[in-house]
Amino acid sequence: MFTGIITAVGTIEQVEQKGDLRVRIACPFDPAQIAIGASIACSGVCLTVVERGAKQDQNTDTAWFAVDVSGETVSCTVPGMWNEGRKLNLESALRMGDELGGHIVTGHVDAVGSVVEIAPIGDSRCWLVSAPSALAPFIAAKGSITMDGASLTVNTVEDQPDGSVHFTLNIIPHTAEVTTLGSTKAGDRVNLEIDTMARYLQRMQSLMG
C-alpha cells in the first residue's frame, strides 16, 4: 500500500526479456534500505524487488534494484514505459507510523489516460486529461486520483459524448520538479488509478440497485 507521495525518480538502465521482463532501475535510495521482497511503486505500478545493489560510480544515483514485470502488467500500462532510459516515479511501501500525506494507493493501474492539454495557471500548470469510459463513474470533482504514481486532486469533471471523461487537475511547481510530471507533454499517456473508496462505493451501489 502507498500514499501517492513520490520520494524519488529512478531511471531504467537495463531490460532483459526472460519469462517476464527483468527491469533494473537506478535510484537515489540508500542501498541498505532496499530489501529483497519489498514493494516499490514504479510510476504507479506496485512491483517486488528481486535484486538490489549499490552503484559503483560517482553519479547522483546511489543504488539499483531489479523487478520482474509480467506481460499482463506491460499490457495494462503506458506503452514504452519499460524501455531503457525511461524515468519512473518511485515510492516505497507505506509503513506503520508513516504520514499519510496523499491518499491510499494500491499500485494497481486501472487504465491508461491521455494528456489532452497543459496550460499555465499562475505558477502552476492546469492539465486536461482524458480517461476511458470504464473509469468515468469513479472520477469526481475534489476527489483523488493517482497519475503515474502521484496522488492528485481532481478539479473538474466533464463526461464526453463517447462515454469517456475529461478531468482537470493542477500540477504545482514542487510536484513538477520532484516527479516525471514536469516533463510530461500534451499527447503523452499516463497510468491512472482510481480512488480505492470510490471503487468500493460503486460496487456497493451496483449491488443495491
FENMO-V94862 format. One record per residue. N is the residue number from 1. RES is the residue in one letter. PHI is phi in radians with two decimals (999 if undefined). OMEGA is omega in whole degrees, -180 to 180 (999 if undefined). BURIAL is # if it has 24 or more other C-alpha atoms within 12 Angstrom, else .. Layout:
# FENMO-V94862
N	RES	PHI	OMEGA	BURIAL
N	RES	PHI	OMEGA	BURIAL
This chain:
# FENMO-V94862
1	M	999	-175	#
2	F	-2.35	179	#
3	T	-2.04	-177	#
4	G	1.40	175	#
5	I	-1.74	-174	#
6	I	-1.23	-178	#
7	T	-1.86	180	#
8	A	-2.91	172	#
9	V	-2.02	179	#
10	G	-1.88	-180	#
11	T	-2.28	176	#
12	I	-1.24	-178	#
13	E	-1.91	179	#
14	Q	-2.76	176	.
15	V	-2.26	-180	#
16	E	-2.24	179	.
17	Q	-1.47	174	.
18	K	-1.96	169	.
19	G	-1.13	170	.
20	D	-1.98	174	.
21	L	-1.41	171	#
22	R	-1.71	-174	#
23	V	-1.97	178	#
24	R	-1.82	-173	#
25	I	-2.12	174	#
26	A	-1.43	-175	#
27	C	-2.66	180	#
28	P	-1.58	178	#
29	F	-1.30	171	#
30	D	-1.27	-178	.
31	P	-0.96	-178	.
32	A	-1.21	-178	.
33	Q	-1.68	178	.
34	I	-1.71	-177	#
35	A	-1.79	173	.
36	I	-1.07	-178	.
37	G	1.61	179	.
38	A	-1.26	177	#
39	S	-1.72	174	#
40	I	-2.30	176	#
41	A	-1.44	-179	#
42	C	-2.01	-175	#
43	S	0.88	175	#
44	G	1.65	-178	#
45	V	-1.94	179	#
46	C	-1.31	-179	#
47	L	-2.29	-176	#
48	T	-1.80	178	#
49	V	-1.23	179	#
50	V	-1.96	174	.
51	E	-2.59	174	#
52	R	-2.82	-180	#
53	G	-2.99	180	#
54	A	-1.71	175	#
55	K	-1.27	-178	.
56	Q	-1.83	-179	.
57	D	-1.93	-176	.
58	Q	-1.85	178	.
59	N	-1.21	-179	.
60	T	-1.18	175	.
61	D	-1.20	-175	#
62	T	-1.99	-177	#
63	A	-2.67	172	#
64	W	-2.56	172	#
65	F	-2.49	-179	#
66	A	-2.09	179	#
67	V	-2.36	173	#
68	D	-1.76	-178	#
69	V	-1.95	-176	#
70	S	-1.28	176	.
71	G	-1.05	178	.
72	E	-1.08	179	.
73	T	-1.12	178	#
74	V	-1.03	-176	#
75	S	-1.25	-176	.
76	C	-1.73	-177	#
77	T	-2.08	-176	#
78	V	-0.98	177	#
79	P	-1.01	-180	.
80	G	1.45	-177	.
81	M	-1.11	-174	#
82	W	-1.77	177	#
83	N	-1.49	177	#
84	E	-1.04	-180	.
85	G	1.61	-178	.
86	R	-1.22	175	#
87	K	-1.53	-178	#
88	L	-2.28	171	#
89	N	-1.32	-176	#
90	L	-2.07	173	#
91	E	-2.58	175	#
92	S	-1.32	-178	#
93	A	-1.09	179	#
94	L	-1.14	177	#
95	R	-1.98	177	.
96	M	-0.98	-180	.
97	G	1.67	177	.
98	D	-1.20	177	.
99	E	-1.28	176	.
100	L	-1.59	-173	.
101	G	-1.43	-180	.
102	G	-1.88	172	#
103	H	-2.56	-177	#
104	I	-1.23	-177	#
105	V	-2.17	-178	#
106	T	-1.64	-176	#
107	G	1.45	177	#
108	H	-1.96	-177	#
109	V	-1.27	-179	#
110	D	-1.54	-179	#
111	A	-2.96	174	#
112	V	-1.83	178	#
113	G	-1.86	-180	#
114	S	-2.22	176	#
115	V	-1.43	-177	#
116	V	-1.47	-174	#
117	E	-2.74	173	.
118	I	-2.25	-177	#
119	A	-2.30	178	.
120	P	-1.22	174	.
121	I	-2.54	-170	.
122	G	1.13	177	.
123	D	-1.52	-177	.
124	S	-1.69	175	.
125	R	-2.22	176	#
126	C	-1.64	180	#
127	W	-1.78	169	#
128	L	-1.90	-174	#
129	V	-2.12	176	#
130	S	-1.82	178	#
131	A	-2.12	-179	#
132	P	-1.18	-174	#
133	S	-1.02	-179	.
134	A	-1.06	-179	.
135	L	-1.65	-175	#
136	A	-0.92	-178	#
137	P	-1.20	-172	#
138	F	-1.82	-177	#
139	I	-1.92	-176	#
140	A	-2.34	177	#
141	A	-1.01	-178	.
142	K	1.22	173	.
143	G	-1.54	-178	#
144	S	-1.79	173	#
145	I	-2.57	178	#
146	T	-1.82	180	#
147	M	-2.18	-174	#
148	D	0.86	176	#
149	G	1.56	-177	#
150	A	-1.68	178	#
151	S	-1.34	-177	#
152	L	-2.34	180	#
153	T	-1.85	179	#
154	V	-1.31	177	#
155	N	-1.56	-178	.
156	T	-2.34	180	.
157	V	-2.35	178	#
158	E	-2.41	178	#
159	D	-1.25	-177	#
160	Q	-1.81	-179	.
161	P	-0.99	-178	.
162	D	-1.49	179	.
163	G	1.69	177	.
164	S	-1.29	-179	#
165	V	-2.35	173	#
166	H	-1.85	176	#
167	F	-2.43	180	#
168	T	-2.03	175	#
169	L	-2.72	180	#
170	N	-1.84	173	#
171	I	-1.89	-179	#
172	I	-1.33	-177	.
173	P	-0.96	-179	.
174	H	-1.08	-180	.
175	T	-1.09	179	#
176	A	-1.09	-176	#
177	E	-1.32	-172	.
178	V	-1.78	178	#
179	T	-2.31	177	#
180	T	-1.33	-177	#
181	L	-1.13	179	#
182	G	-1.14	-180	#
183	S	-1.83	179	.
184	T	-1.29	-177	#
185	K	-2.13	173	.
186	A	-1.01	-176	.
187	G	1.73	178	.
188	D	-1.26	179	#
189	R	-1.88	-173	#
190	V	-2.39	174	#
191	N	-1.36	-179	#
192	L	-2.11	170	#
193	E	-2.25	-180	#
194	I	-1.31	179	#
195	D	-1.15	-178	#
196	T	-1.04	-180	#
197	M	-1.10	179	.
198	A	-1.11	179	#
199	R	-1.06	-177	#
200	Y	-1.28	177	.
201	L	-1.13	178	.
202	Q	-1.13	179	.
203	R	-1.14	178	.
204	M	-1.07	-180	.
205	Q	-1.12	-179	.
206	S	-1.17	180	.
207	L	-1.34	180	.
208	M	-1.47	-175	.
209	G	-1.29	999	.
